[in-house]
């Protein structure tokens, strides 16, 4: 499954194909077997890559699960751009909620949480970058990226992990309105 | 180590002693070996109880880690009671921050997060009960228990899991001030 196209190390060509295939394999296997019964050799077989490619890039399974869990909300996707900061943040928060309402994504997040902590995860960095982009292009009225992480992202992630049954579209709207109250 | 005192099933006597010993054993072993190298037989040996007592009460290791992680902030402890809701919540949030700045408590929380999701954890229930108690005895000015969970507890727990290096005493104070802003 590895193409011979050359390209930037992480964003195109051969590496991108490996990342894509490994990511898809992890998602499928977590959905089929549950996170605790996924192994690197299983992922490698499903992705059509050599296990050593996985060990070389990710080191071990917890790091792999953590990284895959955080790549999910494609940082290259188009962000809402309506002209209203509150509307855009609401739409963005809805995307995050919709993403984590899928059980496989919640399972990957929980697996990632267990192994997080020593450095900023890609997921956190990407969400913070997106928050900064929203604020940069609007009158942010004193709202900072930290405010968005603390009061929109954190409550969503907390619910995903500890009380997923409370996560609704209304959650996104309520959290963002409170930020502007 | 099991005493013969009779008492309520979970809060006194023999059961309380078992819970206490098992809890202490899990904390020590997580600190010494890391969460991934703790097993039920090791916990049983350290706690001086039969492994079957652990399996009967908790079912399996993930459930045990989850329960132990959530018993930490003793729900029987005295809560701040200064006469000011904001001061009391700040003090309470500082306790939670101080608790999770200890690496063993953060490790237990991450282990618990990996296995949470299908029911409300004791930790979450206890913090929500405490939030409700604070609000009941003061003029809550429109603040709800959900607000406290979303905007004080969730950002703390999110930082513990994903960016522990950002957790300071100032975090507690800032989150609570924002709730009253």
Boltz contact constraints between the chains, C-beta under 6 A:
constraints:
  - contact:
      token1: [A, 110]
      token2: [B, 113]
      max_distance: 6.0
  - contact:
      token1: [A, 110]
      token2: [B, 114]
      max_distance: 6.0
  - contact:
      token1: [A, 113]
      token2: [B, 110]
      max_distance: 6.0
  - contact:
      token1: [A, 113]
      token2: [B, 113]
      max_distance: 6.0
  - contact:
      token1: [A, 113]
      token2: [B, 161]
      max_distance: 6.0
  - contact:
      token1: [A, 114]
      token2: [B, 110]
      max_distance: 6.0
  - contact:
      token1: [A, 114]
      token2: [B, 114]
      max_distance: 6.0
  - contact:
      token1: [A, 116]
      token2: [B, 161]
      max_distance: 6.0
  - contact:
      token1: [A, 116]
      token2: [B, 162]
      max_distance: 6.0
  - contact:
      token1: [A, 117]
      token2: [B, 164]
      max_distance: 6.0
  - contact:
      token1: [A, 121]
      token2: [B, 162]
      max_distance: 6.0
  - contact:
      token1: [A, 124]
      token2: [B, 162]
      max_distance: 6.0
  - contact:
      token1: [A, 150]
      token2: [B, 155]
      max_distance: 6.0
  - contact:
      token1: [A, 151]
      token2: [B, 151]
      max_distance: 6.0
  - contact:
      token1: [A, 154]
      token2: [B, 154]
      max_distance: 6.0
  - contact:
      token1: [A, 154]
      token2: [B, 155]
      max_distance: 6.0
  - contact:
      token1: [A, 154]
      token2: [B, 158]
      max_distance: 6.0
  - contact:
      token1: [A, 155]
      token2: [B, 150]
      max_distance: 6.0
  - contact:
      token1: [A, 155]
      token2: [B, 154]
      max_distance: 6.0
  - contact:
      token1: [A, 157]
      token2: [B, 158]
      max_distance: 6.0
  - contact:
      token1: [A, 158]
      token2: [B, 154]
      max_distance: 6.0
  - contact:
      token1: [A, 158]
      token2: [B, 157]
      max_distance: 6.0
  - contact:
      token1: [A, 161]
      token2: [B, 113]
      max_distance: 6.0
  - contact:
      token1: [A, 161]
      token2: [B, 116]
      max_distance: 6.0
  - contact:
      token1: [A, 162]
      token2: [B, 116]
      max_distance: 6.0
  - contact:
      token1: [A, 162]
      token2: [B, 121]
      max_distance: 6.0
  - contact:
      token1: [A, 162]
      token2: [B, 124]
      max_distance: 6.0
  - contact:
      token1: [A, 164]
      token2: [B, 117]
      max_distance: 6.0
